[in-house]
Amino acid sequence: NDGHLVEVLSLKDLFDPFNSEIVGRLHYGEELQDPDKFGKDNLQFQSGEELPACWIDPHYRDDEIKRTG
C-alpha cells in the first residue's frame, strides 16, 4: 500500500477470501492513525510477496474440485 505498513485489525477478514477489504491502520509517523478500509488487491507482504490465493480468491480450488469430482 504505497510502501507503508498496514496493521491488520481483523485477521479473520484477511484470511476470508469472500472479503475483498480489510480494516487496518497505516503505520507511519508517531501518531496512531485512525482505522481505515484497505483493498486486499493493494496489499502485499513486506518481502514483496503477494497475498496467498486462498486469502483473496474464493474460487482458487475450483479446477481441483472439478478434476476429482
LUMLUMFI-328251 format. One line per 5 residues: number of its first residue (from 1); for each residue x, y, z of N, C-alpha, C. Coordinates in pm, whole numbers, plus 32768, in hexadecimal, padded with zeros to 4 digits. Example, Ala and Ser with C-alpha at 12.3 -4.5 7.8 and 13.67 -1.06 7.14 Angstrom:
<rs>
1	8527 7DC7 830C 84CE 7E3E 830C 8528 7EB6 830C; 8505 7F1F 82C4 8557 7F96 82CA 850A 8003 8313
</rs>
This chain:
<rs>
1	8055 7F8A 8000 8000 8000 8000 8059 807C 8000; 8085 80A7 7F8E 80DD 811C 7F7E 815C 8111 7FD0; 8187 8099 7FF1 8201 8087 803D 81F3 8099 80D2; 817B 80B6 8103 8165 80C8 8192 8137 8044 81D1; 8159 8032 824F 812B 7FBD 8298 809B 7FD0 82C3
6	804E 7F64 82BC 7FC3 7F65 82E8 7FB4 7EFF 8357; 7F82 7F2B 83C9 7F61 7ECF 8436 7ED6 7E99 841B; 7ECC 7E17 8409 7E4B 7DD7 83EF 7E04 7DC7 8475; 7D8B 7DFD 8480 7D43 7DFA 84FE 7CE8 7D81 850C; 7CCD 7D3B 849E 7C7B 7CC3 84A3 7CB8 7C58 8449
11	7CFC 7BF8 8486 7D38 7B8C 8437 7CCC 7B39 83F2; 7C57 7B2E 842F 7BE9 7AE3 83F2 7BC9 7B1C 8368; 7BC0 7BA0 835E 7BA4 7BE0 82DD 7C16 7BC9 827A; 7C90 7BC9 82AA 7D03 7BB2 8253 7D00 7B26 8218; 7CE0 7AC3 8269 7CE3 7A38 823D 7C67 7A10 81EC
16	7BFA 7A5A 81F7 7B7C 7A37 81B5 7B7F 7A64 8122; 7B7F 7A04 80C3 7B87 7A29 8036 7B0B 7A72 8002; 7A9D 7A6F 804D 7A24 7AB4 8023 7A25 7B48 804B; 7A84 7B70 809D 7A96 7BFD 80C1 7B01 7C39 8068; 7ADE 7C9F 801B 7B40 7CDE 7FC3 7B8A 7D50 8008
21	7B5D 7D74 8080 7B9C 7DE0 80CB 7BB9 7DB3 8159; 7C1A 7DF5 8195 7C37 7DE1 8223 7C30 7E68 8268; 7C1F 7E66 82EA 7C29 7EE1 8339 7CB3 7EE0 8378; 7CF9 7F4D 8365 7D80 7F56 839B 7DA4 7FE5 83BB; 7E21 7FF4 83E1 7E53 8077 840A 7EDD 808A 83CB
26	7EF0 80F9 8383 7F74 8118 834B 7FD7 8131 83BB; 8052 8106 83A7 80BC 811D 8409 8125 8177 83CC; 811C 81F6 83E9 8187 8254 83C9 817A 82CC 8424; 81E9 8309 8441 81E9 8376 84A1 81D9 8341 852E; 81CD 839C 858A 81C1 8375 8617 8131 836F 8646
31	80D6 83AE 85FC 8049 83AF 8621 8006 832C 85F9; 7FB3 82F7 8650 7F64 8281 8630 7EF7 82AA 85CD; 7EF4 826A 855A 7E95 828E 84F1 7E0C 8250 850D; 7DA4 828F 84D8 7D1C 825A 84E5 7D0C 81DF 848D; 7CBA 817F 84B8 7C9F 810A 8463 7C5F 8134 83DF
36	7C7E 80EA 8377 7C4A 8106 82F2 7C3C 8081 82A8; 7BF5 8083 8238 7BE5 800B 81E6 7C51 8009 817A; 7C86 7F91 8160 7CEC 7F7D 80FA 7CC4 7F07 80A4; 7CCD 7F16 8022 7CB1 7EA8 7FC7 7D22 7E43 7FCB; 7D00 7DC4 7FD3 7D66 7D5C 7FD7 7DBB 7D5C 7F58
41	7D81 7D88 7EE8 7DCB 7D89 7E6B 7E3F 7DED 7E6D; 7E42 7E46 7ECF 7EAF 7EA7 7EDC 7F11 7E84 7F4B; 7F00 7E10 7F88 7F56 7DE8 7FF7 7FBA 7D7F 7FCC; 802D 7D80 800C 8091 7D17 7FFA 80E3 7D0F 807A; 812F 7CA3 8086 8187 7C93 80F8 81FD 7CF2 80EB
46	8241 7D0E 8159 82B7 7D64 8156 8321 7D30 80F6; 8325 7CAE 80E2 8388 7C71 8089 8369 7C8A 7FF6; 82F1 7CC0 7FDA 82C8 7CD7 7F50 826F 7C6A 7F19; 825E 7BFD 7F65 8208 7B8F 7F39 8175 7BBA 7F3C; 812A 7B87 7EDC 8099 7B9E 7ED9 8057 7B4C 7F47
51	7FDC 7B70 7F6A 7F8F 7B1F 7FC9 7F6E 7A99 7F89; 7F64 7A2E 7FD9 7F43 79AB 7FA2 7EB9 79AB 7F5E; 7EAC 795E 7EF5 7E2E 7957 7EA9 7DB9 792E 7F03; 7DD2 78D9 7F65 7D65 78AA 7FBC 7D30 791A 8016; 7D75 798B 801E 7D46 79FD 806D 7CF9 7A60 8018
56	7D08 7A5B 7F92 7CCC 7AC2 7F3D 7C6D 7A8D 7ED3; 7C74 7A0C 7EB4 7C22 79D4 7E48 7BCC 7961 7E7D; 7B49 7977 7E8C 7AF3 790D 7EC1 7AEA 7893 7E64; 7B17 78A0 7DEA 7B0E 7832 7D89 7B97 77F6 7D69; 7BF9 780A 7DBF 7C81 77E1 7DA1 7C92 774A 7D90
61	7C35 76F9 7DC1 7C3F 7668 7DB4 7BD6 762D 7D57; 7B8D 767F 7D10 7B22 764C 7CB9 7B55 75E6 7C54; 7BC6 7600 7C14 7BFC 75A2 7BB1 7C1E 751C 7BF1; 7C57 751F 7C68 7C7C 74A5 7CAE 7BFF 7453 7CD3; 7B97 7496 7CFF 7B1C 7452 7D25 7ADA 7412 7CAB
66	7ADC 7455 7C3A 7AA0 741F 7BC0 7AE9 73A2 7B91; 7B6D 739E 7BA1 7BBC 732A 7B77 7B9F 72AF 7BCD; 7B88 72C4 7C4F 7B73 7253 7CA9 7AE0 7230 7CB9; 7A87 728A 7C91 79F8 7276 7CA4 79C2 721D 7C3D
</rs>
